Amino acid sequence: MSALEVVEKGRALSFSFEDLMRYHGPGSPGGVAHAFKVMERAFGLLAADGPLERREITVATAFGGPGARDGFELVTRAVTGERYVLDPELARSERGTTLERFVFRVGYRGRSVTLAVREGFVTDEFIALARMERDAEEEARLDLLKQEMAERVMAGPAAAVYDATLDC
């Protein structure tokens, strides 16, 4: 999918990955890529009759990254609409430190889908660097890892990046 499609007040809206990056800025391209793929996967599973109504979409996640938050906000307006929740209870510790927080629940009109990132898209090195105090060299390395992760995530179909389970 080259764009995420939603509807607001009968008007179709379309958002590309580049749109999400322009809104967020250069800080967290990996998080933006994850948000894009989560929405791509979830919208396809929750949309029965075409694009979802933008302001009826809810998002809960254990992942606190600003790139993901901004991606969801641009497309769904869930942050300003108080339909975006950071929920540590969604973390799946059995998946290990690297993957445990990359869990998202997207809801729409009484239905929801829970998505968990598949192995190979988030690296141990990325998580270790992201969770520590960094010097300039480590910060530069983290920036590179963020970009590499964004490229990995965006390279394939959403179903290859995220497992999905319909909750209801």
PyMOL commands that set and color helices and strands:
alter all, ss='L'
color gray80, all
select helices_A, chain A and resi 17-24+29-46+54-56+66-76+88-90+93-95+124-130+136-155+158-161
alter helices_A, ss='H'
color red, helices_A
select strands_A, chain A and resi 3-8+11-16+52-53+57-61+84-86+103-108+111-117+162-166
alter strands_A, ss='S'
color yellow, strands_A
deselect
rebuild
show_as cartoon
